[in-house]
Amino acid sequence: MAKLNVLNMQGANCGEIELSDVVFGAEVNVAVLHSVVRAYLLNQRQGTQSTLTRSEVSGGGRKPWRQKGTGRARQGSTRSPQWTHGGIALGPKPRLYKVSINKKVKKIAMRSALSSKVIDSELIVIDNIALDEYKTKKIAAFLSAVGANGKTLIVTAEADQKVYRSAGNIPGVKATPVNALNVYDILNCDKLVIAKDAVARLEEVYA
């Protein structure tokens, strides 16, 4: 089992934690991570983009000029794609981008993502993450004290609006409860700052 120091919000060492090898010491499966991240990004798309075809653009009912004898190219409508204000040929229409991933693959991806953070020394375990007021300065000081610079993901055991709203004002910092954690957010951060109780929850679910 891997061991990590547990810090408090002031950056002081206050003990050690043993991490489960099943969850935090798994082999990193790059192919599965790619599949799950791709599915996550596709599922964020609304798929509501739509262009007007020549049949949907208003106007163009009359043939602009006769077929022969004018010296110009034959035209049937002023709403053909080659005309200004004409319809769009082969443009995007509403569609569903949803991709399904089965539960076993999701578990493998989550274990791989968490294990990659341990391997890269990007996992920071905190004894307790809590604020007594809405204060962005306190979150900034906390992250600085524990050495979480750059893009940071803060994971709490329970929903805490004071932490989430205070962290939301800092560019590159995101806070989320452990039950809303996803593979994309884990891989997209430089440091994963997680509460000790949240680690126990992850081991309970994914071990």
N, C-alpha and C positions, 0 to 999 in steps of 0.2 A: 504493500500500500504506500502511495505517495503521501508525504507529510508536507504541510504548508503552515507557515506562521499565521496566526490570527491577530489582526490589528484592531485597534479601536478607531474611532473617528478622528482622533488627534494624531494617528500614525504610530502610536506606541504599541509594542508587542505585548499581547496579553494571553499567550498560550499557543498551542499547536492543534491542528486538526488532521486526522487521517482520512484520506479520500479513498473511496471505493475504486478498486481497479476496474470493475465492470463499467462504471460510468465515466471515470476520469482517467483511466489508464488503458482504454480500448485502442485497437489499431485504427488509425485514421483512414477511412474509406473515401477517397477523393471522388470516385465515380458516383457514389450515393449522395455525397454532399452537393455535387453539381446538379444531380437530378432534383433534389429537394429545393435548392435555391432557385433553380429555373422554374419549378412549379410555383413556388411562393411569389416570384416576380410576375409570372403570367397571371396568377390569381388576383393580383392587385389591379389588373387592367379592367376597366369598365366595359370596354368593347362597344362604346356608343358612338364612335366616329362614323360619319356618314357624308358622302359626297352625292351631288345630284347628277343623275345620268341625263342623257338627251331627252328622255321621255318625261323627266321630272322638272326640267327647267321651263319656266313660263315663256310663252311666245314661240315664234318659229313655225307657226302653222301653215303659212303660205310659202310656196316655192319662190325664192328671191328673184329669179329671172327664168326666162324660158330655157328649155333644154339645149336648143341649138341656135346658131346664128349670131350669138353675141360676141364670140371670140374669147369668152371667159370659160373657166372650168365649170362643169355641170355641178349644180348644188341643189339639194332637195329641201334644206332647212337652214335657217340662220342659228339654230341651236345645236348643230353638229359639233363634235369636239374640236375641230380645227378653227371654229369661229370664236371671236371674243365674246364672252358671256355665254358661251355654249356649254353643253354638258361635259362631265368628266368621264373619259373612257377608262374602264377597269379600275376605278377608284375604290377606296375602302368603304365597306358597308358594315352595319352592325353585326357583330359576331361574338360568340362565347369563346374566351381564351382558357377556360377552366381546365386544369390538369389535376387528376387524382393521384395521390400517393398512398400506398397502404400503410397500416400502422407499424408493421415490422420495419419497413424501410425508414419511416420517420424516427423510430427509436434508434436505429443504427446511426442515422445522420446526427441526432442529438448527442449521442455518446461520442461520435467522431469529432463534432464541433467542440464539445467541452474538453475532450482529451487533447485537442490541438492547442487549446489555450494553456493547458498545464505544460505541455511540451515546450511551447514558446515562452514560458514564464510570463504569461499575460493574465493570469488569474490572481485576484487579490480577494482574500476572505476577510470580512469585517465582522466583529463580534455582534454589533447591533447598529442598524442604520435607521436613525429616527431624528426628527427635528421637533422643537417645541413651538416653532413659528415659521411662517412663510418668509424665508430669507435666502436669496441667491448667494450672498456673500459666504454664508455658512457652508453651503454645498461646495463652492469654489475652494474655500479653505480646506475642507475635508478631502477633496480630490487631490489638492496640492500636497497635503500632509501624507497621504498614502502612496504618492508617486504615480497617480493616474493622470498622465498628460495626454493630450490629443483626443481622439474619438474614444469615448468611454460609455459603457453600458452599465448602469446601476440596477441590480436585481434585489428586490426586497421580498421577504417571506409573505407579507400581507400588503394589501393596497394601502398606500400612504400618500394622500394628496399633497401634503406639505412637502414631501420629498420630490414628488413628480413635478409639481408646479414650480418649485424653486430650481430644480435641475433643468426645466424646460427653457429657461432664459439663457442658458449657456450654450453657445454654438458647439455642435459636435457631441453633446452629452444627452443621453436618453436614459430614462428610468422606467422600469416596468416591474410588475409583480411576477413571481416565479411561474405562476400558472399561465401567464401570457408570453412566456419566453419562446422565441423561435430561432431556428438555425441561422437564418439570414442575419439577424441582429447580432448574434454571437460572432459570426465571421466578419461582420462589417465594422467591428470595434477594435481599437488598439489595446484597450484594457477592459477586462470583465471584472467589475467590482461587485461582489455578491455577499449577501448576509449569511451568517453561519446557519441560521434556521432554514434559509432557502437551499443551502447545500444538502441538508438533511431531507428536504422535500424532493429534490432531484434524485437523490439516491433511493428514496422510497419508491418513486415512480419508475425509474429507468434501470434499477439494479436487477 
